[in-house]
Amino acid sequence: MIRYPLVLAAALLACLAVKASDSRAAGIPDFIAAAVADSNRPESDVQRDVNRKPAQTLMFTGIRPGEQIAELLPGGGYFTRILSKAVGSAGHVYALVPAPSPNAPASTPDFATRVKAIAADPNYGNVSVVVEPFSQLKVPVPVDLVWTSQNYHDLHNFPGLDVAVFNQMVFAALKPGGIYLILDHVAAAGSGTRETKTLHRIDPQAVKREALAAGFVFVGSSRLLRRTEDPHTAAVFDPAIRGKTDQFILKFRKPADR
């Protein structure tokens, strides 16, 4: 009667061993592999890993244990949990959430609710939620990394928010030499910021211009999440394309002497 649980346990251990072997073969550091393999992550998040490639994305960023991270617009916390485990107990993740407008309708979603639940989980004790107007962006301490995934385009849709000023505040929040990582959905070349509200996409060249104008130095880009079959004409929430959009990853650095 006991042999079946033992067989299942052995199979699970074998599966984990294969995943660990795959991570080592891909050159993924153990601390990142462990963060992605965190058993406390929701199964719904784990199922998205095949498309979002979190381990490789963190590796491109250059994240290290002990770092201080500001995560802009964390949404449901897909990356919040992974970042928390990657930086470890010596590091910290500040989840930055926009304060609701005083004139916002009652139906406006509370952006902080889901990430506050993560911060309250003892498994993620190094996560803090900072709710503030994005027009006055501040972090409690200078950070090593400012991270935003699939949300930079929304900055162009916040009433009264000047993205140029916002990026300057991001610059000020970073330590000298700190990294600004922007991951988002690709819009058609030359479209600039035109599709930020309609399709929830943005031209990566527009993002690059905006970051450079704030004083950042362009480090590089990754094609890790690029999908050439995406025609860039559908909204990212369209069931036909959702979860499979063409996405860019841009990495910028604050100069070490600033």
N, C-alpha and C positions, 0 to 999 in steps of 0.2 A: 504493500500500500504506500510505502514511502518512496519507492524508486522513481515515480513520475515527477514529483517536485525536485528530486535530485537531478533528474535528467534535464528538467527545465532550467534549473540553476546553472548546470554545466553549459547548456546551450547559450544562456545569457552571458556567462563569463567568456565563452569562446567568441561571441559577437563583439563584446567590448574589446577583447584582445585584437580582433581583426581591425576594428576602428582605430585603436591606438597605433597599430602597425601602419595603417593607411596614413595617419597623421604624420608619423615619423618619416614615411617615404616621401610625403609632400613637403617636408622641411618645416612643418608647423611646430612652433615651440610647445613644449609640454604644458605650460601654464595656459596657453590659449586653447589647446585641445581639451584640457580639463574643464575650462570655462564653458565650452560648447557642450561638453558631455555632462554638465551639471544635471543631476537627477531631479532637481527641484524645478526645472523649467517645465512649463505647461506643454503637453503633448501637441497642442495646436501650433506652438512655436517651433517645436522640433520638426514637425512636418514641413515647415516652410524653409528649413535649412537648405534643402536641395536647390532651391531657387535663389536664396539670399546669400549663401556661401559665407557665413559669418567668420569662420576661422581664417579663411584667406583674406577677407576684408580687414580684420584686425591686424593680421600680419603685414598687410600693405601699409596700414596706418603707422606701424612701428610702436604700438603701445607696449608699456613695460609695467611689471608689478610695482606697486608703490606710487603710481602716478595719480595726480588729481585731474579729474575729468569733468567738464561741463557738457551735459547732453541737452541740446536744444530741442524742444518739442518731442519728448520721448514717446508720445502716442500711447500704445498699449504696453510699452516696456519690453518689446522684443529684444532690443540691444541693451537695455538697462541691466537686466540680469547678467548677461554675458560680460558686459563691461565691469560690473561689480566683482564678479569672480576673477576676471583677468587681472585687475589691479590689486586684488587681495585685501587683507585686513590693514595693510599699511597704506593703502590708497583710498580714494574716495570718489564717489560719483555724485555730482550735483545735477539733479534733473530740473531743468529750467522750464517752467510752465507759465504761459501768459496769464496775467490776472484778468478776470472777466471785466468787460467794460461796464461802467455804471448804467449805461443806457441799453445794454444788451437784453434781448427778449428772454423770457423765462425758459424758452426751449433751447437756448444756447447750451451746448454740452459743457460739462465741467471737465476741462482737460486734465485736471490734477487727480481726479478720483482713482484711476487705475494705477498710476505710478505711486500714489500715496500708499496703496495697498502693498506694493512691492517694498517700499521703504519700511513698512510696519512688520514685514516678515523677518524674523531673526536670521534667516539664511542670507539676507541682504542688508546687514546692519551698517554697511558703509555707504548706503544710499540716502541722500537727503533731497527733499523736494523744496525748490525755491519758487514761490509764486510771486510774480512781479510784473509790472507793465513792461513790455519789451521796448518801449521808448526810453526806459531808464535801466537798461540791462546792467546788472551787477552780479558778481559771484562773490561768495564769502572770502575766498582766498585766490591769489593768482593760480591759474591752472596750466597743466602741461598740454592739454588737448581740449579743443572745442569740437564737438562732434554733432552733426545733424544728418539724419538719414530720411530721405523721401519727404522732407518738409521744407527745404529752403525756399521752394517756389511759393509756399504759403506766406512767406514774409512780405511778398508783394501784394498780398490781399488783406493785410491787417490795416484797418482804418487809421489813417494818420501816421503810419509808420514809415519813416524814411530809411530805406534799406542801406543807403550810403552811410548814414549816421549809425545804423545798427552794426554794420561791419566794422566801423571804427571802434565801437564799444566792445566787440569781440576781440579786436586787436589789443585793446587796453586790458582785457581780462586775462590775456595769456602772459605767461612768463616769457622773457626773451628766449627766442629759439623754439617757442611753442608751436604746435601744429593746429591748423584749422582744416577739418576734414568735412567735405560736402559730398553727399551721395544723393542723387535725385533722378527723377524720370526724365528721359531725353525728349525734347521737343524738336520739331523740324529745324534743320539748319537755317539760320537767318531769321528765325521767328522771334528772337530776343525773349522778352517777358510776356508776349502777347497771349500765350496759352496757359498762364499760371492759374487763372480762375476757371477757364472753360474745360481744359483737358487735364489740369493739374500736372503740367509739364513745364520745363524751362530749357532753353538752349544753353548747353554747357559753356559756350563761348561768352554768353551774357554773364554767367556766373563768374567766369574767369576775369572778365573786365571789372566786375564789381569788387571782387576780392583784391585785385591788384591796385585798384584805385584807393583802397583803404590802407595800403602800405605793405600788404603781404607779398611774399616772394613765391612764385609758382614752383613747387617741388616736382610734381609729376601727376600723371593720371593712370588709371587702371582700366583695362577692358574686361575685367573679371565678370561684370554683370551685363555686358553688351549683348544684345540680341538683334541680329541683322534682319530677322523676319518681322520685327515690329515696324509698321509703316508710319508710326508717330502721329496718326490721325484720329485715334480713339482716346477717349477719356480713360485714365488709369483704373477707374472703377468698373469699366465695361467688363462684364463676365467673360467676354471672348479674349481679353488680354490681361485681366487682373492677375497679379502674381507673376506675370511673364513679360513685363515691359522691358524695353531697352533702358538701361540705367548707366549713368556715369559716376565715377568716383574721382574727385579732384582733391589734391593734397597741397596745402599752402603752409608756409612757415613765416612766423614773425621773425624778423632779423634779430640776431643775437645781441646786437648793439642798441636795440630800441627798448 
